[in-house]
């Protein structure tokens, strides 16, 4: 078998990304990553289990149809993505939910009919109830069993096996044997067992699918900041609108105020302020002029500028951040590898055990009917329902408890990772701080001018205007009527009051001593400088001490300036790294990981997206950017930082319950399987026992309702 190439060795090769909706279990990862390497021309294959994508590095001569044939040979349908970062639309959770609903409804009705048979119904009544059960069970098995049947058939037709093969065989054999018993008027039919088996297996698969669906939107949210195109200046002075994908290096863009950059470039003419929070997390706009570099996705605030393109399309910094998020997220699939290794041995072990049971009882003279019943009972009783529910049931209950505390966990495996963290990295602006400026020197504003300042601030959505409004409304100030209100982008807002000009605007250069400031001016009077601070979250210091007690060391990683970060670090008593780009944060996480640490990243900005995706676990406040929220494993509400500590405590409790669930599930198999092999268990009792073990596991998981206390 060819060894998988390292990433560095295949960077020069073409890479094609495929949507593969058939990726449904852990065994699919190994099958694809190892099986695809057997096809000529394929150098490396990486499976993104969460997004159901496969990225293939291949020699230039290999075409897409050749790659699709390689997928088909392994039993998977595939579709190349038209764009590397296109989001795949997957409805698997919805389909599984419908299958669960159908199986649950049918199971309840068949059980009602079975009660009459168990109660002693005989003759024609018993046969009628068996036929009614068959009429309900057959279409139910055909419909609800499709996820397992499709997967099993795809494996078998390519001479392979997976965990769905013994499940499918058990369901089909139990149904077929029950139908035979119904035809011959036998005493027992096991339609209830077959449908019950499907219901519990589907429930576990649906719970797992729901948790994974919450983790798929990070890159797409980031690309919302990609401009559709740009106005490009020609050599003769004319201009034309060109789509982003058609922009080339060397073109000159005219970027208007309020417009996002469509490509990276250098300013040729003009002077303006840019919102660079996408890259640096810097809360204040940054002044740029001729010769300065600006990047795709950043926002021009003040005035039009001419920009010569230096990088476009997939070569921009925005695309780099998206790729960093995509690549960082790949590592999370490795947590499935333990289950993957177990899956390799599960199917052949169950097949062998059932076959030996059948053969052994045949040799013992039990006859084919009794031997087949025992083999079916073995297949059913060994179905991994309890094992399949052990993790998702605990994660769902814990996630529900956390949701009541304002913490939304998007990926169930995040609870496992959160329980393991021993190092925490915090962004500053909007994470340790509220990201909401507050006016700190209201006293300098004369009482007579406060109504005018309130009226102006209500006319703007700028964060500093809103801070002024909150402060003045809290003082009970009443705003007068203003006329000819006008907001000038990047400059401020002005109006007339009894023919006198009043304004709230950006301070003159060199006037303000604070990093966040505005000036109020009335007529020809000297301006009044209003200063603001972005305050710490009220419980930040307490939470960091709690984390220290829990064995988790904390530090700040911020794109902000050193003079803005150091005071916060000093107040909290932790170290800080400043002026960090997205790649710098990734490099720091990589160094800590290489040193054996499990890193928790807590951030809110677009620039934090790659780090949130790369961390062992990650959290973001609800005020975070779309990309930050989507890249994080969990999002928390409110102004406090306490949800970080609460989530870690709940995660550690969840892992304890998961370990207990595994012990219960394995203990069930240790007891039940020998009984089935000895012929002491019928298919119906096997289904009931399997269901009972699942119920015990779920009941144990329900103890996590108080996990977020």
C-alpha positions as CSV (number, residue, x, y, z in Angstrom):
1,X,0.0,0.0,0.0
2,X,1.3,3.4,-0.9
3,X,2.1,5.6,2.1
4,X,0.2,8.8,2.3
5,X,2.2,11.8,1.1
6,X,2.8,14.6,3.5
7,X,1.2,18.0,2.9
8,X,4.5,19.6,2.1
9,X,5.2,17.0,-0.6
10,X,2.0,17.5,-2.5
11,X,1.7,21.3,-2.5
12,X,2.8,21.5,-6.1
13,X,0.3,19.0,-7.3
14,X,-3.3,19.8,-8.4
15,X,-5.9,19.3,-5.6
16,X,-9.6,18.5,-6.3
17,X,-12.2,18.6,-3.6
18,X,-15.2,16.3,-3.9
19,X,-18.5,16.3,-2.0
20,X,-19.1,12.7,-0.8
21,X,-22.5,12.4,0.9
22,X,-22.0,8.7,1.6
23,X,-19.5,9.4,4.4
24,X,-21.6,8.2,7.3
25,X,-19.4,6.4,9.8
26,X,-15.9,6.3,11.1
27,X,-15.0,3.4,8.9
28,X,-15.5,5.5,5.8
29,X,-12.5,7.7,6.7
30,X,-10.0,4.8,6.6
31,X,-11.6,3.2,3.6
32,X,-11.4,6.4,1.5
33,X,-8.0,7.7,2.7
34,X,-6.3,4.3,2.2
35,X,-8.4,2.9,-0.7
36,X,-8.1,6.0,-2.9
37,X,-4.3,5.7,-2.8
38,X,-4.6,2.4,-4.7
39,X,-5.8,4.2,-7.8
40,X,-3.1,5.4,-10.3
41,X,-2.3,9.1,-10.2
42,X,-3.7,9.8,-6.6
43,X,-0.9,10.9,-4.3
44,X,-2.9,11.9,-1.2
45,X,-6.5,12.0,0.1
46,X,-7.8,13.8,3.1
47,X,-11.3,13.3,4.5
48,X,-13.2,16.1,6.2
49,X,-15.7,14.0,8.2
50,X,-17.8,17.0,9.3
51,X,-18.2,18.6,5.9
52,X,-18.4,15.2,4.1
53,X,-15.7,16.3,1.6
54,X,-12.6,14.6,0.3
55,X,-9.6,16.6,-1.0
56,X,-7.4,14.6,-3.4
57,X,-3.9,15.6,-4.5
58,X,-3.1,14.0,-7.9
59,X,-0.8,14.1,-10.8
60,X,-1.8,16.7,-13.5
61,X,-2.7,14.0,-16.0
62,X,-5.4,12.5,-13.8
63,X,-8.9,13.8,-14.8
64,X,-12.0,14.2,-12.7
65,X,-13.8,11.2,-14.3
66,X,-10.8,9.1,-13.3
67,X,-11.1,10.3,-9.7
68,X,-14.8,9.7,-9.7
69,X,-14.2,6.1,-10.9
70,X,-11.9,5.7,-7.9
71,X,-14.6,6.7,-5.6
72,X,-17.1,4.4,-7.3
73,X,-14.8,1.5,-6.9
74,X,-14.9,2.0,-3.2
75,X,-18.7,2.3,-3.2
76,X,-19.1,6.1,-2.9
77,X,-20.8,8.6,-5.1
78,X,-18.9,11.8,-5.5
79,X,-19.4,15.2,-7.0
80,X,-16.5,17.7,-7.6
81,X,-17.0,21.1,-6.0
82,X,-17.1,23.9,-8.5
83,X,-15.1,26.0,-6.1
84,X,-12.7,24.8,-3.4
85,X,-14.5,26.6,-0.6
86,X,-18.1,26.0,-1.8
87,X,-20.4,24.7,1.0
88,X,-22.0,21.4,0.4
89,X,-25.7,21.1,0.8
90,X,-26.4,18.0,2.8
91,X,-29.9,17.0,4.0
92,X,-28.8,13.8,5.8
93,X,-30.1,14.9,9.2
94,X,-33.5,15.7,7.8
95,X,-33.7,12.3,6.0
96,X,-32.6,10.5,9.1
97,X,-35.2,12.3,11.2
98,X,-38.0,11.2,8.8
99,X,-36.7,7.6,9.0
100,X,-36.7,7.8,12.8
101,X,-40.2,9.1,12.8
102,X,-41.5,6.4,10.5
103,X,-39.7,3.6,12.5
104,X,-40.9,4.9,15.8
105,X,-44.6,5.2,14.7
106,X,-44.5,1.7,13.2
107,X,-42.7,0.2,16.3
108,X,-45.5,1.5,18.6
109,X,-48.2,0.0,16.5
110,X,-46.6,-3.3,16.0
111,X,-45.9,-3.6,19.7
112,X,-49.6,-3.0,20.4
113,X,-50.4,-5.9,18.1
114,X,-47.8,-8.0,19.7
115,X,-49.2,-7.5,23.2
116,X,-52.3,-9.4,22.1
117,X,-50.2,-12.3,20.8
118,X,-48.2,-12.3,24.0
119,X,-51.4,-12.3,26.0
120,X,-52.5,-15.6,24.5
121,X,-54.2,-14.9,21.2
122,X,-54.4,-18.0,19.1
123,X,-55.6,-19.4,15.8
124,X,-57.1,-16.9,13.3
125,X,-56.7,-13.9,15.7
126,X,-53.0,-14.6,16.1
127,X,-52.5,-15.0,12.3
128,X,-54.4,-11.8,11.7
129,X,-52.2,-9.8,14.0
130,X,-49.1,-11.3,12.5
131,X,-50.3,-10.2,9.0
132,X,-51.2,-6.8,10.2
133,X,-47.7,-6.5,11.8
134,X,-46.2,-7.6,8.4
135,X,-48.2,-5.0,6.5
136,X,-46.8,-2.3,8.8
137,X,-43.3,-3.7,9.2
138,X,-42.4,-4.4,5.5
139,X,-42.7,-0.9,4.1
140,X,-41.2,0.5,7.3
141,X,-38.1,-1.7,7.0
142,X,-37.9,-0.8,3.3
143,X,-38.1,2.9,4.0
144,X,-36.3,3.4,7.3
145,X,-33.7,0.8,6.6
146,X,-32.4,2.7,3.5
147,X,-29.5,4.4,5.3
148,X,-28.1,1.0,6.3
149,X,-29.0,-0.9,3.2
150,X,-27.4,1.7,0.8
151,X,-24.2,1.7,2.8
152,X,-24.1,-2.1,3.2
153,X,-24.8,-2.6,-0.6
154,X,-22.2,-0.1,-1.6
155,X,-19.6,-1.9,0.5
156,X,-20.6,-5.5,-0.6
157,X,-20.7,-4.8,-4.3
158,X,-17.1,-3.6,-4.1
159,X,-16.2,-6.7,-2.0
160,X,-15.8,-4.7,1.2
161,X,-17.6,-4.6,4.5
162,X,-18.6,-2.0,7.1
163,X,-20.6,-1.8,10.3
164,X,-23.9,-1.5,8.4
165,X,-23.5,-4.9,6.8
166,X,-24.3,-7.0,10.0
167,X,-27.0,-4.5,10.9
168,X,-28.6,-4.9,7.5
169,X,-28.3,-8.7,7.6
170,X,-29.8,-8.9,11.1
171,X,-32.8,-6.7,10.1
172,X,-33.4,-8.5,6.8
173,X,-33.1,-12.0,8.3
174,X,-35.4,-11.1,11.2
175,X,-38.0,-9.7,8.8
176,X,-37.7,-12.6,6.4
177,X,-37.9,-15.2,9.1
178,X,-40.9,-13.4,10.6
179,X,-42.6,-13.3,7.2
180,X,-42.0,-17.1,6.8
181,X,-43.5,-17.7,10.2
182,X,-46.5,-15.6,9.2
183,X,-47.0,-17.6,6.0
184,X,-46.8,-21.0,7.8
185,X,-48.9,-19.9,10.8
186,X,-46.0,-20.2,13.2
187,X,-46.3,-19.3,16.9
188,X,-44.0,-16.3,16.8
189,X,-43.0,-13.5,14.4
190,X,-40.4,-10.9,15.1
191,X,-41.5,-7.9,13.2
192,X,-41.5,-5.8,16.4
193,X,-37.8,-6.7,17.1
194,X,-36.7,-5.8,13.6
195,X,-38.5,-2.4,13.6
196,X,-37.3,-1.7,17.2
197,X,-33.8,-2.4,16.1
198,X,-34.0,0.1,13.3
199,X,-35.6,2.7,15.5
200,X,-32.8,2.7,18.1
201,X,-30.0,2.5,15.5
202,X,-31.5,5.4,13.5
203,X,-31.9,7.5,16.7
204,X,-28.2,7.2,17.5
205,X,-27.2,8.0,14.0
206,X,-29.5,11.0,13.9
207,X,-28.3,12.4,17.2
208,X,-24.7,12.2,15.9
209,X,-25.6,13.8,12.6
210,X,-27.4,16.7,14.3
211,X,-24.3,17.5,16.4
212,X,-22.0,17.4,13.3
213,X,-24.4,19.6,11.2
214,X,-23.8,22.5,13.6
215,X,-20.1,22.6,12.8
216,X,-20.1,23.1,9.0
217,X,-20.6,26.8,8.3
218,X,-17.4,28.6,9.2
219,X,-15.7,29.0,5.8
220,X,-19.0,30.1,4.1
221,X,-19.6,32.7,6.8
222,X,-16.1,34.1,6.3
223,X,-16.6,34.4,2.5
224,X,-19.6,36.8,3.1
225,X,-16.9,39.4,3.3
226,X,-15.7,38.8,-0.2
227,X,-16.7,41.6,-2.5
228,X,-18.6,40.7,-5.7
229,X,-16.2,42.7,-7.9
230,X,-14.5,46.1,-8.4
231,X,-14.5,49.1,-10.6
232,X,-11.3,48.8,-12.6
233,X,-9.6,51.8,-14.3
234,X,-8.4,51.4,-17.9
235,X,-5.4,53.1,-19.4
236,X,-7.5,55.6,-21.3
237,X,-9.2,56.8,-18.1
238,X,-12.4,54.8,-18.6
239,X,-13.7,52.4,-16.0
240,X,-15.4,49.0,-16.1
241,X,-17.0,46.7,-13.4
242,X,-15.1,43.4,-13.3
243,X,-16.2,40.4,-11.2
244,X,-13.8,39.3,-8.5
245,X,-12.9,36.0,-10.2
246,X,-11.7,38.0,-13.3
247,X,-9.5,40.5,-11.5
248,X,-5.8,40.2,-12.4
249,X,-2.5,41.4,-10.8
250,X,-1.6,44.9,-12.0
251,X,-5.1,46.1,-12.5
252,X,-6.0,49.4,-10.8
253,X,-9.3,49.4,-8.8
254,X,-11.2,52.5,-7.7
255,X,-12.5,51.7,-4.3
256,X,-15.3,54.0,-3.0
257,X,-16.0,54.9,0.6
258,X,-18.2,52.2,2.2
259,X,-16.9,49.5,-0.3
260,X,-15.1,46.3,0.6
261,X,-11.9,45.4,-1.2
262,X,-12.2,42.7,-3.8
263,X,-8.5,41.9,-3.9
264,X,-5.2,42.6,-2.1
265,X,-3.3,45.7,-3.3
266,X,-1.2,48.8,-2.7
267,X,-2.8,52.2,-2.6
268,X,-1.7,54.5,-5.5
269,X,-3.7,57.6,-4.8
270,X,-5.8,58.8,-1.9
271,X,-6.0,58.8,1.9
272,X,-8.6,57.1,3.9
273,X,-9.4,55.0,7.0
274,X,-9.8,51.2,6.6
275,X,-11.6,48.8,9.0
276,X,-8.9,46.1,9.3
277,X,-10.7,44.0,12.0
278,X,-10.8,41.2,9.6
279,X,-7.1,40.7,9.9
280,X,-5.9,42.3,13.1
281,X,-9.0,42.5,15.4
282,X,-8.1,46.2,15.8
283,X,-11.3,48.0,16.9
284,X,-10.3,51.4,15.6
285,X,-10.2,52.2,11.8
286,X,-6.6,52.6,10.6
287,X,-5.4,55.5,8.4
288,X,-3.8,54.4,5.2
289,X,-2.4,56.4,2.3
290,X,-0.3,55.9,-0.9
291,X,2.1,53.0,-0.6
292,X,0.2,51.2,2.1
293,X,-1.0,47.6,1.6
294,X,-4.8,46.8,1.9
295,X,-6.4,43.4,1.7
296,X,-9.5,41.7,0.3
297,X,-12.5,41.8,2.6
298,X,-11.4,45.0,4.5
299,X,-13.7,48.0,4.4
300,X,-12.9,51.5,3.0
301,X,-14.6,53.9,5.4
302,X,-13.8,57.6,4.5
303,X,-12.8,58.4,0.9
304,X,-12.2,56.8,-2.5
305,X,-8.8,55.5,-3.2
306,X,-7.0,53.9,-6.2
307,X,-5.5,50.5,-5.5
308,X,-3.1,48.5,-7.7
309,X,-3.9,44.8,-7.3
310,X,-1.1,42.6,-6.0
311,X,-3.1,39.4,-5.3
312,X,-6.5,38.2,-6.5
313,X,-8.8,35.2,-6.1
314,X,-7.4,32.3,-4.2
315,X,-4.1,34.2,-3.6
316,X,-5.7,36.9,-1.3
317,X,-5.3,37.0,2.4
318,X,-9.1,36.4,2.8
319,X,-8.8,33.2,0.8
320,X,-5.7,32.3,2.9
321,X,-7.7,32.7,6.1
322,X,-10.5,30.5,4.7
323,X,-8.1,27.8,3.7
324,X,-6.4,28.0,7.1
325,X,-9.8,27.4,8.7
326,X,-10.5,24.5,6.4
327,X,-7.2,22.9,7.0
328,X,-7.3,23.4,10.7
329,X,-10.7,21.9,10.9
330,X,-9.4,18.7,9.2
331,X,-7.5,17.7,12.4
332,X,-10.8,17.3,14.3
333,X,-11.6,14.3,12.2
334,X,-8.7,12.4,14.0
335,X,-10.9,12.0,17.0
336,X,-13.0,9.6,15.0
337,X,-10.0,7.3,14.4
338,X,-10.4,5.3,17.6
339,X,-13.9,4.4,16.5
340,X,-12.5,3.7,13.0
341,X,-10.1,1.1,14.3
342,X,-12.9,-0.6,16.3
343,X,-15.1,-0.6,13.2
344,X,-12.5,-2.5,11.2
345,X,-13.0,-5.5,13.5
346,X,-16.6,-5.2,14.4
347,X,-18.3,-6.4,11.2
348,X,-16.1,-9.5,10.7
349,X,-16.3,-10.4,14.4
350,X,-20.1,-10.3,14.4
351,X,-20.4,-12.2,11.1
352,X,-18.0,-14.8,12.4
353,X,-19.9,-15.2,15.7
354,X,-23.3,-15.5,14.1
355,X,-22.0,-18.0,11.5
356,X,-20.3,-20.1,14.2
357,X,-23.5,-20.0,16.2
358,X,-25.5,-21.2,13.2
359,X,-23.0,-23.9,12.3
360,X,-22.5,-25.1,15.9
361,X,-26.3,-25.6,16.5
362,X,-26.7,-27.3,13.1
363,X,-24.0,-29.8,14.1
364,X,-25.8,-30.2,17.4
365,X,-28.9,-31.3,15.6
366,X,-31.1,-28.2,16.2
367,X,-32.2,-28.0,12.6
368,X,-31.9,-25.0,10.2
369,X,-34.9,-23.1,11.7
370,X,-33.7,-23.1,15.3
371,X,-30.1,-22.5,14.2
372,X,-31.2,-19.6,12.1
373,X,-33.2,-18.1,14.9
374,X,-30.1,-18.3,17.2
375,X,-27.9,-16.7,14.5
376,X,-30.4,-13.8,14.0
377,X,-30.6,-13.3,17.8
378,X,-26.8,-13.1,17.9
379,X,-26.8,-10.5,15.1
380,X,-29.5,-8.4,16.8
381,X,-28.1,-8.6,20.3
382,X,-24.6,-7.6,19.2
383,X,-25.9,-4.5,17.3
384,X,-24.1,-1.5,18.7
385,X,-27.1,0.5,19.8
386,X,-25.9,1.2,23.3
387,X,-22.4,1.8,22.1
388,X,-23.8,4.1,19.3
389,X,-25.8,6.1,21.9
390,X,-23.1,6.2,24.6
391,X,-21.5,9.3,23.2
392,X,-24.3,11.2,21.4
393,X,-26.8,10.7,24.2
394,X,-24.5,12.2,26.7
395,X,-23.4,15.0,24.4
396,X,-27.0,15.9,23.6
397,X,-28.1,16.1,27.2
398,X,-25.0,18.1,28.2
399,X,-25.5,20.4,25.3
400,X,-29.1,21.0,26.3
401,X,-28.0,21.8,29.9
402,X,-25.4,24.2,28.6
403,X,-27.9,25.8,26.2
404,X,-30.1,26.7,29.3
405,X,-27.0,28.6,30.5
406,X,-26.6,30.5,27.3
407,X,-23.9,28.3,25.8
408,X,-24.6,26.8,22.4
409,X,-22.4,23.7,21.6
410,X,-22.3,23.1,17.9
411,X,-20.1,20.0,17.7
412,X,-20.6,17.1,20.2
413,X,-17.0,16.1,20.0
414,X,-16.1,19.6,21.3
415,X,-17.2,18.4,24.8
416,X,-14.6,15.7,24.6
417,X,-11.9,18.2,23.6
418,X,-13.0,20.8,26.1
419,X,-12.6,18.3,28.9
420,X,-8.9,17.8,27.9
421,X,-7.7,21.4,27.6
422,X,-4.8,22.6,29.8
423,X,-4.0,25.9,28.2
424,X,-6.3,28.8,27.2
425,X,-5.6,31.6,24.7
426,X,-7.9,34.7,24.8
427,X,-8.3,37.4,22.2
428,X,-8.7,40.8,23.8
429,X,-11.2,43.1,22.0
430,X,-14.7,41.7,22.2
431,X,-13.5,38.6,24.2
432,X,-11.9,39.6,27.4
433,X,-13.4,43.1,26.8
434,X,-17.0,43.7,25.9
435,X,-16.3,45.1,22.5
436,X,-18.7,47.9,23.4
437,X,-17.1,51.3,24.0
438,X,-18.4,53.2,27.1
439,X,-18.1,57.0,27.6
440,X,-15.7,57.7,30.5
441,X,-15.5,61.5,30.7
442,X,-19.2,62.7,30.5
443,X,-18.4,65.4,33.0
444,X,-16.4,67.4,30.4
445,X,-19.6,67.9,28.4
446,X,-21.5,71.0,29.6
447,X,-25.0,70.2,30.9
448,X,-26.5,72.7,28.3
449,X,-24.9,70.8,25.4
450,X,-25.9,67.3,26.5
451,X,-29.4,67.4,24.9
452,X,-27.8,68.4,21.6
453,X,-25.2,65.6,21.9
454,X,-28.0,63.1,22.6
455,X,-30.0,64.2,19.6
456,X,-26.9,63.8,17.3
457,X,-26.0,60.4,18.8
458,X,-29.4,59.0,18.1
459,X,-29.0,59.7,14.4
460,X,-26.0,57.4,14.0
461,X,-25.3,53.7,14.4
462,X,-21.6,54.3,15.0
463,X,-20.4,52.4,18.2
464,X,-19.1,55.7,19.8
465,X,-22.4,57.5,19.0
466,X,-24.3,54.6,20.6
467,X,-22.0,54.9,23.7
468,X,-22.9,58.6,24.0
469,X,-26.6,57.8,23.6
470,X,-26.5,55.2,26.4
471,X,-24.6,57.5,28.8
472,X,-26.9,60.5,28.2
473,X,-30.1,58.4,28.4
474,X,-29.0,57.0,31.6
475,X,-28.7,60.6,32.9
476,X,-32.3,61.3,31.9
477,X,-31.4,63.8,29.3
478,X,-34.2,64.8,26.9
479,X,-33.2,65.4,23.2
480,X,-34.4,68.5,21.3
481,X,-35.5,68.6,17.6
482,X,-32.7,69.0,15.1
483,X,-32.8,69.9,11.5
484,X,-30.9,68.9,8.3
485,X,-29.2,66.0,10.1
486,X,-26.4,64.6,7.9
487,X,-24.0,61.7,8.5
488,X,-20.7,61.8,6.6
489,X,-19.2,58.4,6.3
490,X,-16.0,58.1,8.4
491,X,-16.3,61.7,9.6
492,X,-19.3,62.0,11.9
493,X,-22.8,63.5,12.1
494,X,-23.9,67.1,11.9
495,X,-27.1,69.1,12.1
496,X,-28.6,72.5,12.7
497,X,-30.2,73.7,16.0
498,X,-31.8,77.1,15.7
499,X,-29.5,77.9,12.7
500,X,-26.4,76.9,14.7
501,X,-24.3,74.1,13.5
502,X,-23.7,71.2,15.9
503,X,-21.7,68.1,15.2
504,X,-20.2,64.8,16.6
505,X,-17.2,63.9,14.6
506,X,-13.8,62.3,14.5
507,X,-11.2,64.3,16.5
508,X,-8.7,66.4,14.6
509,X,-5.4,64.6,14.2
510,X,-3.2,64.9,17.3
511,X,-6.1,66.3,19.4
512,X,-7.2,63.2,21.2
513,X,-5.0,61.5,23.6
514,X,-7.1,58.3,23.9
515,X,-7.3,55.5,21.4
516,X,-11.1,55.8,21.3
517,X,-12.4,59.4,21.1
518,X,-14.9,61.7,19.5
519,X,-15.4,65.4,19.6
520,X,-18.5,67.5,20.1
521,X,-18.6,71.0,18.6
522,X,-21.3,73.7,18.8
523,X,-20.9,76.6,16.4
524,X,-17.5,78.2,16.6
525,X,-16.8,77.1,20.2
526,X,-13.7,75.0,20.9
527,X,-14.4,71.2,20.5
528,X,-15.0,69.1,23.5
529,X,-13.1,65.8,23.4
530,X,-15.1,62.7,24.6
531,X,-13.1,59.6,25.5
532,X,-14.2,56.0,25.7
533,X,-12.9,52.7,27.0
534,X,-13.7,49.2,26.0
535,X,-14.3,47.7,29.5
536,X,-13.4,44.2,30.7
537,X,-16.1,41.6,31.0
538,X,-17.2,42.0,34.6
539,X,-16.1,38.5,35.8
540,X,-12.9,38.1,33.6
541,X,-10.5,38.1,36.5
542,X,-12.6,35.6,38.5
543,X,-12.9,33.2,35.6
544,X,-9.2,33.3,34.8
545,X,-8.5,32.4,38.5
546,X,-11.0,29.5,38.2
547,X,-9.3,28.2,35.1
548,X,-5.9,28.4,36.9
549,X,-7.4,26.4,39.8
550,X,-8.6,23.8,37.2
551,X,-5.1,23.5,35.9
552,X,-5.5,25.7,32.9
553,X,-2.9,28.4,32.2
554,X,-4.3,31.5,30.3
555,X,-2.7,34.2,28.2
556,X,-3.7,36.9,25.6
557,X,-3.1,36.6,21.9
558,X,-4.3,39.8,20.1
559,X,-3.9,41.6,16.9
560,X,-4.2,44.9,18.7
561,X,-1.4,47.3,19.5
562,X,0.9,46.7,22.4
563,X,-0.2,49.8,24.2
564,X,-3.8,48.7,24.0
565,X,-3.2,45.1,25.3
566,X,-0.6,45.4,28.0
567,X,-2.8,47.3,30.5
568,X,-5.5,44.6,30.2
569,X,-2.9,41.9,30.7
570,X,-1.5,43.7,33.7
571,X,-5.0,44.0,35.3
572,X,-5.7,40.3,34.8
573,X,-2.2,39.1,35.8
574,X,-1.5,37.1,32.6
575,X,1.0,37.3,29.8
576,X,0.1,38.7,26.3
577,X,1.3,38.5,22.7
578,X,0.4,41.5,20.6
579,X,0.2,42.6,16.9
580,X,-0.5,39.0,15.9
581,X,-1.7,38.1,12.4
582,X,-4.0,35.0,11.9
583,X,-1.0,32.9,10.9
584,X,0.9,34.1,14.1
585,X,-1.9,32.8,16.2
586,X,-1.9,29.5,14.3
587,X,1.9,29.2,14.8
588,X,1.5,29.7,18.5
589,X,-1.2,27.1,18.8
590,X,1.0,24.7,16.8
591,X,4.0,25.3,19.1
592,X,1.9,24.7,22.2
593,X,0.4,21.6,20.7
594,X,3.9,20.3,19.8
595,X,4.9,20.8,23.4
596,X,2.0,18.5,24.5
597,X,-0.6,21.1,25.5
598,X,-4.3,20.9,24.6
599,X,-5.2,24.5,23.6
600,X,-8.5,26.3,24.2
601,X,-8.9,29.3,21.9
602,X,-11.4,32.0,22.9
603,X,-12.0,34.7,20.3
604,X,-14.5,36.8,18.5
605,X,-13.0,38.4,15.4
606,X,-12.8,37.3,11.8
607,X,-9.0,37.2,12.3
608,X,-9.6,34.6,15.0
609,X,-11.3,32.2,12.7
610,X,-8.3,30.0,11.8
611,X,-7.1,29.9,15.4
612,X,-10.6,28.9,16.6
613,X,-10.7,26.1,14.0
614,X,-7.1,25.0,14.9
615,X,-7.5,25.0,18.7
616,X,-8.0,21.7,20.5
617,X,-11.3,23.3,21.4
618,X,-12.7,26.8,20.9
619,X,-15.4,29.2,22.2
620,X,-16.7,32.5,20.9
621,X,-19.1,35.1,22.4
622,X,-22.4,35.8,20.7
623,X,-21.1,39.2,19.7
624,X,-18.5,37.5,17.5
625,X,-18.4,37.8,13.8
626,X,-20.2,35.3,11.7
627,X,-17.0,33.5,10.8
628,X,-15.8,33.5,14.4
629,X,-19.1,32.0,15.6
630,X,-19.1,29.4,12.9
631,X,-15.5,28.4,13.4
632,X,-15.9,28.0,17.2
633,X,-17.1,24.8,18.8
634,X,-19.4,26.7,21.1
635,X,-20.9,30.2,21.3
636,X,-21.9,31.8,24.6
637,X,-24.4,34.6,25.4
638,X,-24.2,37.5,27.8
639,X,-21.6,40.0,29.0
640,X,-19.8,37.6,31.4
641,X,-16.9,35.2,30.8
642,X,-18.2,32.6,33.2
643,X,-19.6,30.4,30.4
644,X,-16.0,29.5,29.6
645,X,-15.5,27.9,33.0
646,X,-19.0,26.4,33.0
647,X,-18.5,24.8,29.6
648,X,-15.2,23.2,30.8
649,X,-16.7,21.8,34.0
650,X,-19.7,20.4,32.1
651,X,-17.4,18.8,29.5
652,X,-15.4,17.0,32.2
653,X,-18.6,15.7,33.7
654,X,-19.8,14.6,30.3
655,X,-16.6,12.6,29.7
656,X,-17.1,10.8,33.0
657,X,-20.7,9.8,32.0
658,X,-19.4,8.7,28.5
659,X,-16.9,6.4,30.1
660,X,-19.7,5.0,32.4
661,X,-21.9,4.5,29.3
662,X,-19.1,2.5,27.5
663,X,-18.7,0.3,30.6
664,X,-22.5,-0.3,30.7
665,X,-22.6,-1.1,27.0
666,X,-19.6,-3.4,27.1
667,X,-21.0,-5.1,30.2
668,X,-24.3,-5.7,28.5
669,X,-22.5,-7.5,25.6
670,X,-20.4,-9.5,28.0
671,X,-23.6,-10.9,29.6
672,X,-26.0,-11.0,26.7
673,X,-23.9,-12.4,23.8
674,X,-23.0,-15.7,25.5
675,X,-26.7,-16.2,26.3
676,X,-27.6,-15.6,22.7
677,X,-25.0,-18.0,21.5
678,X,-26.3,-20.7,23.9
679,X,-29.7,-20.4,22.4
680,X,-31.3,-18.9,25.5
681,X,-32.5,-15.7,23.7
682,X,-35.1,-15.4,20.9
683,X,-34.8,-12.5,18.3
684,X,-37.6,-10.7,20.1
685,X,-35.9,-11.0,23.5
686,X,-32.6,-10.0,21.8
687,X,-34.3,-6.8,20.5
688,X,-35.8,-6.1,23.9
689,X,-32.4,-6.6,25.6
690,X,-30.7,-4.4,23.0
691,X,-33.3,-1.8,23.6
692,X,-33.0,-2.1,27.3
693,X,-29.3,-1.5,27.2
694,X,-29.9,1.6,25.1
695,X,-32.5,2.9,27.6
696,X,-30.0,2.3,30.5
697,X,-27.3,4.3,28.6
698,X,-29.8,7.1,27.8
699,X,-31.0,7.2,31.5
700,X,-27.4,7.5,32.7
701,X,-26.8,10.3,30.2
702,X,-29.9,12.2,31.6
703,X,-27.9,12.7,34.8
704,X,-26.1,15.4,32.9
705,X,-29.1,17.7,33.0
706,X,-27.4,19.4,35.9
707,X,-24.0,19.4,34.3
708,X,-23.9,23.2,33.8
709,X,-24.4,24.0,37.4
